[in-house]
Amino acid sequence: MNRIILLFIILGLLFFTITYPFKFRLAKKIRRVLGFPQVKYIKNEDMDFSSFDKQYIDDHLLIKTETFENSKYITEKLNYTIITNKDTQKDNLPCLILLHGLRDSSKDWLERAKICENYLKLLDQKIINLMNIILIDSGYHGTSWYTNFYNLPNCRYEDYIIKELIPLFKEKFPKSKFGIAGFSMGGYGAFKLGLKYPNIFKVVGSFSGAISIVRMSVNRRVIRLFNFLYIPKFIFSDEDKLQFLRVFSSWGYEILKEDPYTLIKKLDKFNFKNRYFYASVGEKDVESHLMLQQWTDTIGRMKKHGYNFIGNICQNEVHTWEFVSRDLKNFLEYFDDKIK
């Protein structure tokens, strides 16, 4: 009996040693990805929006919030906001869909990320061209992960987006090309949906997104073992972790089906020849959910498998909407260039 206990202790220590995100391992990975031509270490500056006050926004943009009624896939009635340009007759403008983070809402894109101010300033500087912007609420009190819940038929948020919202938006903008991006949980949703539906989304973006959800807990060296893991809910008291298992299930193989890092390797690369990915992360976004670690692993895998992408490590940035606001300029330029 004592030998069995000792064996489990040794295996536990070995697992901990292999999977723990030691700083020296992270530093090594960062040095490696910074050697990629697609990756840059940048410093974002605050933009001056003093000339783009509420009156200016109202004069140039139409911001309309509507509610989707009678969904076949969810019981909630969720809002979405469409931002269009006043005084333009163009019907083929590209559409950018934006997804918010965990426990946030679509309003944060307006109030905290300053999406309208960023867009109008770049437009005024003639850096980008006209586009439409669509903001989506995630549902389930901001914790849906834009995913079909495991074994909960009334919580099919991915189906709601792909089978109901997208057809609605395409009806409104039949000549438009679409892109999708998000912050944190929204970055996860954007990458996952962009990978699963390349026929819909041409450009995909993530700001400190959870683009390798398995990496939040284990190292890539034991990823294959994750297929066989079962994570019981009773070992957690943290509500966010319980919600994660509620969404994705306790089975490792079910979680991997929805993991962008895993999808990057499994999907047919032929479908992504003309698809483009943007991923940025804060240099100091290393606590809690290990966003910098997720970013380095995912960037490395995209490079290995030949995806079209650029990646930015943003100096001194952490996991905030203020970081997103400062980095939007870079993504909007990339989106404008690649959506054509």
SULHU-V893192 format. One record per backbone hydrogen bond with DSSP energy under -0.5 kcal/mol. NH is the residue of the N-H (numbers start at 1). CO is the residue of the C=O. If there is no record, write none. Layout:
NH;CO / NH;CO
//
This chain:
5;1 / 6;2 / 7;3 / 8;4 / 9;5 / 10;6 / 11;7 / 12;8 / 13;9 / 14;10 / 15;11 / 16;12 / 17;13 / 18;14 / 19;15 / 20;16 / 22;20 / 26;22 / 27;23 / 28;24 / 29;25 / 30;26 / 31;27 / 32;28 / 33;29 / 34;30 / 35;32 / 36;33 / 39;36 / 40;311 / 42;40 / 42;313 / 44;42 / 49;47 / 52;49 / 57;53 / 58;54 / 59;55 / 60;56 / 60;57 / 61;57 / 62;84 / 63;61 / 64;62 / 64;82 / 66;80 / 68;78 / 69;67 / 75;154 / 78;76 / 80;66 / 81;135 / 82;64 / 83;81 / 83;133 / 84;62 / 84;82 / 86;60 / 88;85 / 95;177 / 96;132 / 97;95 / 97;179 / 98;134 / 99;181 / 100;136 / 103;142 / 104;101 / 108;105 / 109;106 / 110;106 / 110;107 / 111;107 / 112;108 / 113;108 / 115;109 / 118;114 / 119;115 / 120;116 / 121;117 / 122;118 / 123;119 / 124;120 / 125;121 / 126;123 / 127;122 / 128;122 / 132;94 / 133;83 / 134;96 / 135;81 / 136;98 / 137;79 / 143;139 / 143;140 / 144;139 / 147;144 / 149;147 / 149;155 / 150;247 / 152;149 / 155;152 / 156;73 / 157;147 / 157;155 / 160;156 / 161;157 / 162;158 / 163;159 / 164;159 / 164;160 / 165;160 / 166;161 / 168;164 / 169;165 / 170;166 / 171;167 / 172;168 / 173;169 / 174;171 / 175;91 / 176;173 / 178;200 / 179;95 / 180;203 / 181;97 / 182;205 / 183;99 / 184;207 / 186;183 / 188;184 / 189;185 / 190;186 / 191;187 / 192;188 / 193;189 / 194;190 / 195;191 / 196;192 / 197;193 / 198;195 / 200;197 / 201;197 / 202;178 / 202;200 / 203;178 / 204;276 / 205;180 / 206;278 / 207;182 / 208;206 / 208;280 / 210;184 / 211;209 / 215;212 / 216;213 / 217;214 / 218;214 / 222;219 / 223;220 / 225;222 / 226;222 / 226;223 / 227;223 / 227;224 / 228;225 / 229;226 / 231;250 / 232;230 / 235;232 / 236;233 / 242;238 / 243;239 / 244;240 / 245;241 / 246;242 / 247;243 / 248;244 / 249;245 / 252;229 / 253;227 / 254;251 / 255;251 / 256;252 / 257;253 / 258;254 / 258;255 / 259;256 / 260;258 / 261;211 / 263;259 / 264;260 / 265;261 / 265;262 / 266;262 / 267;263 / 269;267 / 271;268 / 272;269 / 273;270 / 275;272 / 276;202 / 277;308 / 278;204 / 279;310 / 280;206 / 281;312 / 283;314 / 284;317 / 285;282 / 286;284 / 289;287 / 290;287 / 291;287 / 292;285 / 294;290 / 295;291 / 296;292 / 297;293 / 298;294 / 299;295 / 300;296 / 301;297 / 302;298 / 303;299 / 304;300 / 305;301 / 306;303 / 307;302 / 308;275 / 309;307 / 310;277 / 311;38 / 312;279 / 313;40 / 314;281 / 314;312 / 315;42 / 315;313 / 317;314 / 320;318 / 324;320 / 325;321 / 326;322 / 327;323 / 328;324 / 330;327 / 331;327 / 332;328 / 333;329 / 334;330 / 335;331 / 336;332 / 337;333 / 338;334 / 339;335
//
